[in-house]
Amino acid sequence: MGEIKKYLTSAGHTVYLPDPEDDEHVQNIINQCYIDTHQIKIKYDYIRKHYNQIVRGDCLLVANYDKAEVKNYIGGHTFLEMGFAYVLGKPIYLLNPIPKISFYYHEMVAMEPVILRGDISRIPKSIQ
């Protein structure tokens, strides 16, 4: 995520990441160290904080890498963030193609995200 942030910042974009990006709890959630991750998300109000970041931003970039044997993984929380961006009328960019996750594949397609195919330079300098 750090390299993507550096690139986007150098291209003139302001980047909002989960605050703080190196937070121990976020990393433990990512690494699935918590069984009841909802408790951490409630305690630190991550869903509302991430929503507010999406409100402030011009678009949403999803860095959907392979995870847990799912190519281009997008989890429930990220799917929720995509929904926020969609309803707010913000462009959604996916670093990689939409994953074949049967639970919400069609909903992700319906949000019409821009697929970057691994090339973040395809994000326009100016986002309307």
Backbone as CSV, one residue per row, in Angstrom:
resi,resn,N_x,N_y,N_z,CA_x,CA_y,CA_z,C_x,C_y,C_z
1,MET,0.824,-1.190,0.000,0.000,0.000,0.000,0.868,1.254,0.000
2,GLY,2.023,1.175,0.639,2.918,2.323,0.710,3.388,2.792,-0.652
3,GLU,3.703,1.860,-1.549,4.170,2.232,-2.886,3.053,2.866,-3.705
4,ILE,1.852,2.365,-3.550,0.713,2.958,-4.257,0.500,4.383,-3.763
5,LYS,0.572,4.574,-2.448,0.404,5.917,-1.885,1.477,6.857,-2.414
6,LYS,2.734,6.406,-2.438,3.823,7.252,-2.948,3.566,7.656,-4.393
7,TYR,3.178,6.697,-5.206,2.927,6.995,-6.619,1.798,8.015,-6.763
8,LEU,0.684,7.771,-6.093,-0.468,8.660,-6.224,-0.161,10.056,-5.699
9,THR,0.583,10.140,-4.599,0.969,11.436,-4.046,1.861,12.183,-5.037
10,SER,2.825,11.471,-5.627,3.719,12.115,-6.601,2.962,12.544,-7.857
11,ALA,1.831,11.900,-8.136,1.001,12.271,-9.290,0.042,13.412,-8.949
12,GLY,0.129,13.923,-7.718,-0.677,15.071,-7.329,-1.962,14.755,-6.594
13,HIS,-2.174,13.488,-6.258,-3.390,13.101,-5.540,-3.169,13.181,-4.030
14,THR,-4.226,13.478,-3.298,-4.222,13.357,-1.847,-4.760,11.970,-1.533
15,VAL,-4.047,11.235,-0.690,-4.404,9.842,-0.415,-4.861,9.709,1.030
16,TYR,-6.017,9.104,1.226,-6.522,8.790,2.560,-6.459,7.280,2.738
17,LEU,-5.783,6.852,3.783,-5.690,5.430,4.108,-6.338,5.197,5.454
18,PRO,-6.640,3.936,5.780,-7.107,3.665,7.141,-6.145,4.298,8.137
19,ASP,-6.673,4.913,9.164,-5.880,5.739,10.074,-5.617,5.025,11.377
20,PRO,-4.373,4.872,11.779,-3.176,5.043,10.959,-2.934,3.798,10.121
21,GLU,-2.225,3.946,9.005,-2.082,2.826,8.071,-1.330,1.651,8.667
22,ASP,-0.480,1.884,9.633,0.291,0.783,10.221,-0.269,0.349,11.571
23,ASP,-1.513,0.694,11.825,-2.141,0.354,13.102,-2.083,-1.149,13.354
24,GLU,-1.651,-1.506,14.527,-1.490,-2.921,14.900,-2.785,-3.708,14.739
25,HIS,-3.899,-3.101,15.102,-5.172,-3.825,15.026,-5.593,-4.082,13.580
26,VAL,-5.392,-3.103,12.711,-5.720,-3.296,11.299,-4.868,-4.419,10.728
27,GLN,-3.577,-4.408,11.048,-2.691,-5.450,10.534,-3.104,-6.821,11.062
28,ASN,-3.491,-6.895,12.320,-3.942,-8.173,12.874,-5.242,-8.646,12.225
29,ILE,-6.127,-7.707,11.895,-7.351,-8.081,11.185,-6.984,-8.619,9.808
30,ILE,-6.094,-7.903,9.115,-5.661,-8.344,7.788,-5.058,-9.739,7.863
31,ASN,-4.268,-9.985,8.888,-3.618,-11.289,9.057,-4.533,-12.321,9.711
32,GLN,-5.764,-11.941,9.994,-6.766,-12.817,10.606,-6.316,-13.359,11.963
33,CYS,-5.661,-12.500,12.741,-5.229,-12.907,14.076,-6.378,-12.842,15.079
34,TYR,-7.415,-12.079,14.761,-8.554,-11.978,15.658,-9.659,-12.904,15.174
35,ILE,-10.257,-13.616,16.100,-11.394,-14.465,15.752,-12.644,-13.600,15.617
36,ASP,-12.827,-12.695,16.548,-14.000,-11.820,16.549,-13.590,-10.421,16.089
37,THR,-13.314,-10.272,14.801,-12.837,-8.984,14.299,-13.877,-7.879,14.453
38,HIS,-15.130,-8.259,14.590,-16.158,-7.230,14.749,-15.926,-6.406,16.011
39,GLN,-15.377,-7.011,17.060,-15.128,-6.270,18.298,-14.125,-5.147,18.076
40,ILE,-13.076,-5.421,17.307,-12.070,-4.403,17.005,-12.686,-3.329,16.106
41,LYS,-13.478,-3.739,15.133,-14.107,-2.775,14.224,-15.082,-1.869,14.973
42,ILE,-15.771,-2.410,15.967,-16.676,-1.601,16.786,-15.874,-0.668,17.684
43,LYS,-14.888,-1.217,18.383,-14.092,-0.429,19.332,-13.448,0.780,18.661
44,TYR,-12.898,0.590,17.479,-12.197,1.669,16.782,-13.061,2.354,15.720
45,ASP,-14.321,1.954,15.623,-15.299,2.578,14.730,-14.807,2.629,13.283
46,TYR,-14.173,1.535,12.835,-13.554,1.500,11.513,-14.545,1.723,10.377
47,ILE,-15.729,1.178,10.467,-16.674,1.318,9.354,-17.031,2.790,9.150
48,ARG,-17.355,3.488,10.207,-17.709,4.909,10.103,-16.501,5.749,9.687
49,LYS,-15.328,5.439,10.238,-14.116,6.186,9.867,-13.814,6.028,8.386
50,HIS,-13.932,4.821,7.887,-13.643,4.592,6.470,-14.696,5.265,5.588
51,TYR,-15.942,5.251,6.025,-16.990,5.960,5.288,-16.645,7.448,5.183
52,ASN,-16.249,8.048,6.293,-15.921,9.477,6.295,-14.740,9.787,5.379
53,GLN,-13.785,8.868,5.288,-12.671,9.067,4.357,-13.164,9.022,2.912
54,ILE,-14.091,8.141,2.627,-14.649,8.049,1.275,-15.420,9.324,0.944
55,VAL,-16.155,9.861,1.907,-16.883,11.115,1.705,-15.903,12.229,1.332
56,ARG,-14.758,12.306,2.023,-13.763,13.360,1.776,-13.053,13.199,0.443
57,GLY,-12.919,11.974,-0.020,-12.144,11.711,-1.229,-12.928,11.927,-2.514
58,ASP,-12.188,11.853,-3.612,-12.790,11.998,-4.935,-13.144,10.661,-5.563
59,CYS,-12.522,9.589,-5.077,-12.755,8.260,-5.640,-12.333,7.219,-4.608
60,LEU,-12.540,5.960,-4.954,-12.092,4.850,-4.109,-11.195,3.958,-4.953
61,LEU,-10.000,3.688,-4.457,-9.097,2.735,-5.093,-9.035,1.501,-4.212
62,VAL,-9.356,0.354,-4.780,-9.302,-0.917,-4.062,-8.077,-1.681,-4.551
63,ALA,-7.154,-1.946,-3.632,-5.962,-2.743,-3.951,-6.309,-4.201,-3.672
64,ASN,-6.941,-4.828,-4.628,-7.454,-6.191,-4.446,-6.445,-7.227,-4.951
65,TYR,-5.588,-7.621,-4.027,-4.573,-8.639,-4.307,-5.129,-10.026,-3.985
66,ASP,-4.399,-11.054,-4.373,-4.784,-12.427,-4.043,-4.694,-12.633,-2.535
67,LYS,-5.662,-13.362,-1.982,-5.663,-13.645,-0.546,-6.432,-14.935,-0.305
68,ALA,-5.906,-15.750,0.560,-6.586,-16.982,0.977,-7.087,-17.776,-0.229
69,GLU,-6.234,-17.934,-1.195,-6.531,-18.714,-2.398,-7.652,-18.129,-3.256
70,VAL,-8.003,-16.864,-3.035,-8.990,-16.183,-3.872,-8.240,-15.132,-4.686
71,LYS,-8.289,-15.260,-5.996,-7.616,-14.312,-6.876,-8.335,-12.965,-6.819
72,ASN,-7.569,-11.896,-6.610,-8.094,-10.521,-6.590,-9.137,-10.304,-5.487
73,TYR,-8.885,-10.860,-4.335,-9.821,-10.892,-3.204,-10.379,-9.512,-2.843
74,ILE,-11.674,-9.464,-2.604,-12.346,-8.305,-2.016,-13.221,-8.846,-0.899
75,GLY,-12.919,-8.449,0.330,-13.667,-8.928,1.486,-14.917,-8.103,1.736
76,GLY,-15.647,-8.504,2.745,-16.904,-7.854,3.082,-16.762,-6.383,3.404
77,HIS,-15.726,-6.022,4.160,-15.536,-4.619,4.541,-15.247,-3.765,3.308
78,THR,-14.394,-4.266,2.434,-14.068,-3.523,1.218,-15.280,-3.432,0.295
79,PHE,-16.057,-4.503,0.230,-17.290,-4.472,-0.555,-18.225,-3.382,-0.022
80,LEU,-18.300,-3.261,1.300,-19.113,-2.222,1.923,-18.599,-0.841,1.522
81,GLU,-17.280,-0.660,1.528,-16.686,0.616,1.123,-17.003,0.923,-0.341
82,MET,-16.977,-0.103,-1.178,-17.349,0.091,-2.583,-18.798,0.572,-2.684
83,GLY,-19.668,-0.001,-1.868,-21.067,0.424,-1.851,-21.212,1.871,-1.421
84,PHE,-20.448,2.271,-0.402,-20.469,3.675,0.032,-20.071,4.584,-1.131
85,ALA,-18.952,4.264,-1.774,-18.462,5.090,-2.883,-19.494,5.153,-4.006
86,TYR,-20.087,4.025,-4.310,-21.080,3.969,-5.386,-22.271,4.880,-5.079
87,VAL,-22.814,4.759,-3.886,-23.979,5.558,-3.499,-23.629,7.049,-3.458
88,LEU,-22.389,7.365,-3.099,-21.942,8.759,-3.060,-21.589,9.295,-4.452
89,GLY,-21.667,8.442,-5.467,-21.369,8.877,-6.828,-19.887,9.032,-7.120
90,LYS,-19.046,8.346,-6.347,-17.590,8.439,-6.524,-17.119,7.320,-7.452
91,PRO,-16.169,7.620,-8.342,-15.612,6.551,-9.174,-14.932,5.497,-8.307
92,ILE,-15.030,4.260,-8.733,-14.392,3.142,-8.029,-13.368,2.539,-8.978
93,TYR,-12.132,2.425,-8.485,-11.054,1.815,-9.256,-10.627,0.535,-8.557
94,LEU,-10.514,-0.536,-9.315,-9.994,-1.798,-8.786,-8.630,-2.027,-9.408
95,LEU,-7.642,-2.295,-8.574,-6.298,-2.543,-9.079,-6.284,-3.753,-10.007
96,ASN,-7.047,-4.766,-9.656,-7.119,-6.004,-10.433,-8.578,-6.315,-10.761
97,PRO,-8.833,-7.252,-11.671,-10.215,-7.572,-12.049,-11.093,-7.996,-10.866
98,ILE,-12.380,-7.908,-11.074,-13.361,-8.293,-10.054,-13.200,-9.777,-9.753
99,PRO,-13.099,-10.120,-8.462,-12.953,-11.537,-8.116,-14.256,-12.299,-8.328
100,LYS,-14.121,-13.562,-8.561,-15.295,-14.425,-8.760,-15.800,-14.905,-7.395
101,ILE,-16.330,-13.967,-6.620,-16.892,-14.273,-5.303,-18.408,-14.310,-5.476
102,SER,-18.972,-15.495,-5.375,-20.379,-15.678,-5.734,-21.345,-14.849,-4.896
103,PHE,-20.997,-14.537,-3.657,-21.928,-13.829,-2.781,-22.262,-12.432,-3.292
104,TYR,-21.282,-11.741,-3.867,-21.547,-10.366,-4.289,-20.857,-9.971,-5.592
105,TYR,-20.555,-10.927,-6.432,-19.935,-10.648,-7.730,-20.811,-9.721,-8.578
106,HIS,-22.082,-10.042,-8.705,-22.969,-9.263,-9.577,-23.158,-7.838,-9.062
107,GLU,-23.165,-7.667,-7.756,-23.284,-6.325,-7.188,-22.042,-5.501,-7.513
108,MET,-20.862,-6.135,-7.448,-19.630,-5.409,-7.788,-19.632,-5.014,-9.261
109,VAL,-20.068,-5.900,-10.129,-20.150,-5.584,-11.561,-21.109,-4.416,-11.780
110,ALA,-22.243,-4.423,-11.067,-23.254,-3.378,-11.223,-22.742,-2.005,-10.788
111,MET,-21.731,-1.964,-9.927,-21.144,-0.684,-9.508,-20.240,-0.097,-10.591
112,GLU,-19.986,-0.860,-11.633,-19.189,-0.433,-12.785,-17.824,0.151,-12.410
113,PRO,-17.039,-0.600,-11.649,-15.707,-0.089,-11.308,-14.801,-0.069,-12.536
114,VAL,-13.829,0.826,-12.504,-12.806,0.877,-13.545,-11.732,-0.129,-13.151
115,ILE,-11.442,-1.070,-14.027,-10.441,-2.099,-13.747,-9.096,-1.602,-14.274
116,LEU,-8.129,-1.432,-13.383,-6.826,-0.879,-13.751,-5.859,-1.927,-14.287
117,ARG,-6.168,-3.182,-14.096,-5.307,-4.294,-14.529,-3.873,-4.125,-14.031
118,GLY,-3.766,-3.720,-12.754,-2.462,-3.604,-12.110,-1.704,-2.332,-12.425
119,ASP,-2.272,-1.433,-13.213,-1.577,-0.224,-13.661,-2.226,1.020,-13.060
120,ILE,-1.702,1.489,-11.923,-2.316,2.647,-11.261,-2.119,3.939,-12.046
121,SER,-1.231,3.930,-13.026,-1.063,5.135,-13.848,-2.307,5.397,-14.700
122,ARG,-3.223,4.446,-14.755,-4.475,4.626,-15.500,-5.489,5.482,-14.735
123,ILE,-5.180,5.806,-13.475,-6.062,6.702,-12.719,-5.832,8.114,-13.256
124,PRO,-6.884,8.812,-13.669,-6.705,10.159,-14.223,-6.095,11.122,-13.209
125,LYS,-5.347,12.087,-13.702,-4.744,13.112,-12.829,-5.831,13.925,-12.140
126,SER,-6.909,14.178,-12.847,-8.020,14.946,-12.297,-9.256,14.057,-12.287
127,ILE,-9.854,13.913,-11.123,-11.038,13.059,-10.978,-12.227,13.953,-10.666
128,GLN,-13.251,13.826,-11.441,-14.449,14.655,-11.272,-15.492,13.887,-10.504
